[in-house]
Amino acid sequence: MTSETTRTAAPAETAVPTLVGIDFDTIPWEKWHKPGADGRVKIAYSQGLRVRLMELPAGFNEEEWCTRGHQGYVLRGEFTIHFDDRSVACRPGMGFIIPGAERHRSQGADGEPTVVYVIDEVPAL
């Protein structure tokens, strides 16, 4: 279930629903495939943003570099974000902000799956 509110429209505009809450319990899991990081994901789109709840297996290791910016929060598991010049460890309770156009890839720790909440700017499909 999602919660919506409608903006008051100017006379010449049409009211557009704005997604306010995302009930991930009602969104089915989909397979997520990225070389080295097969897992599952729940996805919602709102206001030009892609919002994901992602679960990746213990020890995942993304093979491809990404240059899209992301923001997120670690719910479970640990992983490391590798950049060209540094690596940043992330654990449950930590947020992260990856600047757009800065090349990066992630690698999960062994032991338990990584569950993260991720937001990025992408066109809705």
C-alpha positions in Angstrom: 0.0 0.0 0.0 1.3 3.5 -0.8 0.1 6.7 0.7 -0.6 9.6 -1.6 -1.4 13.3 -1.3 -2.5 15.6 -4.1 -1.0 19.0 -4.6 -3.3 21.9 -5.1 -3.1 22.7 -8.8 -3.1 26.1 -10.3 -6.1 26.6 -12.5 -4.4 25.6 -15.8 -2.6 22.6 -14.2 -3.8 19.1 -13.5 -3.4 17.8 -10.0 -0.5 15.2 -9.8 -0.4 12.6 -7.0 2.7 12.7 -5.0 3.9 9.5 -3.4 4.4 10.1 0.3 4.8 6.6 1.9 6.0 3.3 0.4 4.8 0.1 2.0 7.5 -2.3 0.9 5.5 -5.2 2.4 3.1 -4.9 -0.5 5.7 -4.7 -3.2 6.8 -8.1 -4.5 10.5 -9.1 -4.6 12.1 -9.1 -8.1 15.3 -10.7 -9.1 18.2 -8.3 -9.3 21.1 -9.1 -11.6 24.4 -7.2 -11.8 27.5 -9.2 -12.5 28.9 -10.3 -9.2 25.9 -9.1 -7.2 22.8 -11.2 -8.0 20.1 -10.7 -5.3 16.6 -9.3 -5.0 15.0 -5.9 -4.9 11.7 -4.1 -4.3 11.4 -0.9 -6.4 9.2 2.2 -6.3 9.3 5.4 -8.4 8.3 8.9 -7.2 9.2 12.4 -8.2 12.1 11.4 -10.5 13.6 9.1 -7.9 14.0 5.4 -7.8 13.6 4.0 -4.3 14.9 0.4 -3.7 15.0 -2.1 -0.9 17.8 -4.4 -1.9 19.0 -7.7 -0.5 22.3 -9.0 -1.8 24.0 -12.3 -0.7 26.9 -12.5 1.7 30.2 -12.0 -0.1 28.7 -10.3 -3.2 31.4 -8.5 -5.3 30.2 -6.2 -8.0 32.3 -6.6 -11.1 31.3 -3.5 -12.9 31.9 0.1 -11.9 29.0 2.5 -11.5 28.9 6.3 -12.1 25.4 7.1 -10.9 25.0 8.8 -7.6 23.2 7.0 -4.7 22.0 7.7 -1.2 21.1 5.0 1.2 20.9 3.4 4.6 22.3 0.0 5.7 19.7 -2.1 7.4 21.6 -5.4 7.7 25.0 -6.9 6.8 28.2 -5.1 6.0 29.7 -4.0 2.7 32.5 -1.9 1.4 32.1 0.8 -1.3 35.3 0.9 -3.4 36.3 4.1 -5.2 39.3 4.6 -7.4 41.3 6.2 -4.6 39.7 4.8 -1.4 37.3 2.3 0.2 34.5 3.0 2.7 33.2 0.3 5.0 29.4 0.5 5.7 27.6 -1.4 8.6 24.0 -1.4 9.9 22.8 2.0 11.0 25.0 3.9 8.6 23.9 6.1 5.8 25.9 6.7 2.7 26.0 9.3 -0.1 27.9 8.5 -3.2 28.4 11.5 -5.5 27.2 11.3 -9.1 29.9 10.6 -11.7 32.4 9.2 -9.0 33.2 5.7 -10.1 32.4 3.1 -7.5 31.5 -0.6 -6.9 30.5 -2.5 -3.8 31.6 -5.7 -2.1 29.7 -7.5 0.7 31.3 -9.1 3.7 31.0 -12.8 4.3 28.6 -14.0 6.9 25.1 -12.5 6.2 23.2 -10.9 3.3 23.4 -7.1 2.9 20.0 -5.3 3.1 20.1 -1.6 2.0 17.6 1.2 1.3 18.8 3.1 -1.8 17.6 6.2 -3.5 18.9 7.5 -6.9 17.7 9.8 -9.7 16.6 7.8 -12.7 13.7 8.0 -15.1 10.8 5.7 -14.2 10.4 2.7 -16.5 
